[in-house]
């Protein structure tokens, strides 16, 4: 259990995963309430220390952030914008079909020279890919890095990419040409239209604190390690399987089908 806490699993995730890994051994099961009690009733010790590292809310905020008012279908004055999210296939909306991704930039601190990484989340499996941007946020470089990362996936897992209206995607047509993956743009001020990606970026702030991270000092290997940790967490929405397990199933189908 300590190992899972070190990987920033919540007590609920631990309790559920014990039932998945030991389905016929109820003596190995424990409720998340029991785990919380063990942590908080222990004045000193490793359990309390490990949870303390996770902060009160795992997003790093002291309280929940109110969802802003829907920005509606208003379009900005950016002539390079392509397909609106309203044109995205319905199968992407209900998450039933794999291969639809959400993406965004996670930016470093102001003193870090505008450093950033790109974050990609697959909607069906919640699988995360982190993409280093060692040469900055200019569209030409971002598109090249994203295309390289997405081209490693089978064609059937490159159905669409949803992004906000940031100028880093100004050359999105080049991305689509390279990958066969169309890009859909969210409405202005509507981050919930990329809800999985927004949630993931919040979790990533555990590793890369806002305002204090210089991504130019973080290697792609380091990013892959963090992505692996996120992809190894069981998710309630996946019936307590992990994104890695779900993606492995898809890749098996994609490579043999």
N, C-alpha and C positions, 0 to 999 in steps of 0.2 A: 504493500500500500504506500509506503514511503516513496518508492520509485515512481509511482503514478503521481503522487503529489508533487514530486520534483519536476515532473513533466507538465505541471499546471493543470492536472485533471481536477474537476470539482468533486466533492463527496458524492453527489448524485451520479456522476459518470462512473466513479469507482464502484459504487453499490450496484449499479446496473450491469457493469462489465463483469463483476464477480459471478453474477447469475448466468451470463453468456458463456464464460469460460469454465464454470463448474456447474452445469445444468443438473447433474445427478448427485451433487454433494451439497445439500442445503446447509450443512455445518460450516461451509465456507462463505455463506451469504451473510451480509450485514446491511442494515438500512443506512441511508445517508444521514438520518437523524443521529444514529449511534456514532457515526464517524465525526459529525460536528461536535457531539457531546465529548467524545474522547479528546478532541482538539482543544475545545474551550475550557474543559474542566482540568486540563493538565497545565499546571502553573508554569512548568518549564519542560523542555524536551523537544525532540526532533519534530513531532507531529505539529505542534503549535508553531514552531519556527518555519516549517515548510509552508504552512497555509499563510502565515504572515507575509511571506514573499509574494503572495498572489494579490495582495491588496483587497480592500473590502468588496468592491465590484471588480470582476475580472477584466472589465473594460478600462479600469484605472480611474473611473469617475466616481465621485462621492454620491451621486444620485443619478437616476435615470434622466436622460435628455428628452425633452418634449419633442414630438414629431412636428415639424413645421407644416404650415398650411400648404396644401397641394398647389404646385405651381401651374398646373393645367397644361394645355397643349401649346402654350405660347412658345414661339421659336425665336431664338436670338438672331442678331444680325451677323451671322457668321456664314458667309457664302459657301464655305467648303463642307458644311454639314451635309450628311447624306441621309440615309433612311432613319425615320423616327421610330421610337420604340413601339408606337402604335401599329407599325407594319410588321413587327416581329411575329413569327409563326406562333399560333396559339399553343403548340406543344412546348414551347420554351416557357410560357407563362405558368403552366401547371406542373412543370418539372418532371413530367412523365417520361420524356425522351431525353437520353443523355446527349451531350455534345454542345450544349448551350452554355456560354461562359459570360461572366461579368468581370470587368476590369477597371482599374483606376491606378493613379499614382499615390504612393505613400511618400511624403516629402520629409526631408531632414530639417535640421534647425536652421535658423536664419544665418548663423555664422558658418554654415557648412557649404557655402558657395552654391546654393540652390540644388543640392544633391537630392536624389530620389531613387526609388525602385518602383517597378510595376508589379501590381498584384493581380492575379487571375484566379477566379473561383468557378468551378464547374457546378452548375445549378442542381443537377440530379444527384451527384455524389458529395458535394461540398469539398471536392478535392482542390487543394491550393497549389499554385505555381508562383514562385517569386522570381522576378527577372531583374538582374542588376542592370543599371544604366550608368556605366563608368564614364561615359562621355556627355552626360547631362540629359536635359529634358527636351531638347529640340526634336521636332517631329521626325525628321529623317532618321535619327538615331533610335528613338523609341520604337518606331515602326520596324526597323531592322532587327532589334532585339526581340520584339514580340513575335515577329514572323519566324525567327529562328526557334524560339521556344515552342510555338504552336505547331510548327512543321514536324516536330518529333512525334506528334500524336497521329493516330490513324485518321484517315479522311472522315470517317463517320463520327468522330469525336471533335470535328471542327465545323459544327453546324451554324453557330453564330457567336458574336461577341457584342455585349452591350457595354457602352462607355458613357461617361458624362460629356459635356461639351468643351472640354479642355483643348487647347490648341495643340497639345502633343499628338492629337489624332488627326491633324490637318491633312496628313498624307494617308488617310485610311484606305484609299483606293489601291495604293501600292501594297498594303497589307493583304487586302482581299485578293489581289492578283497573285501574290506569293503563296497564299495559304488556301484559297478557295473559301475563306470564311468571311461572310458579310458582317459589317459593323452597323449596329443600331445605336442611335443616340438618345439619351434620356431627355426629358423635358427640363427646362431650367429650374434650379433649386429643388430638385426632386431626388435626393439621394436614396430614398427608400425603393426607387425603381431598380436599384442595384443592392437590394437588402443583404444578400449573402456576402457581397464584397464589402459593404459597409461594416457588417459584423466582424468579418475577418480582419479588416484594418484596425478595428478596435482591439481585437485580440493581439495583433502584432505590436501594439504599443506597449505590451508587457515586455517585449524584447527590445523595441526601438522607441524609447521615450520621446514624446513629442517635444520639439524645440531643443533637444539635446543630442540628436543623432546625426552623425556625419556618415552618410552611406558610401562615400568614397573610400572609407576605411574598412568596409565590410565586403568580403569576397563573395563570389557566387557560391563557393563551397559552404560558407557560413549561412547564406540565404537558404540553400538546399537543406541544411541541417534544421533550421527553424521550420521550414515548410514540412519536413518529415515529422517533426514533433506535432504540429497542428494536424497533419493528416493521420496521425496515430491515435488521436483522441476519439473515443466513442461518442457518437451523437444520438441523442434521443430521436431526432427526426429520421435517423437511419436504423431504427430499432436497435440502437446501441452497437451497431457495427461501426467501423471506422471508415473515413473517406478512402484510405489506402486500400482497405479490403474491397470496397465497392469498385474502385477504379481498377484493381487487379482483375476483378470479374469481367469488367467491360473490355479490358485489353485482351483478355483471353478470348472473348467472343469476337473481338475485332480482328485478331490475328489468325483465327482459325475459320472464321465465317466467310 
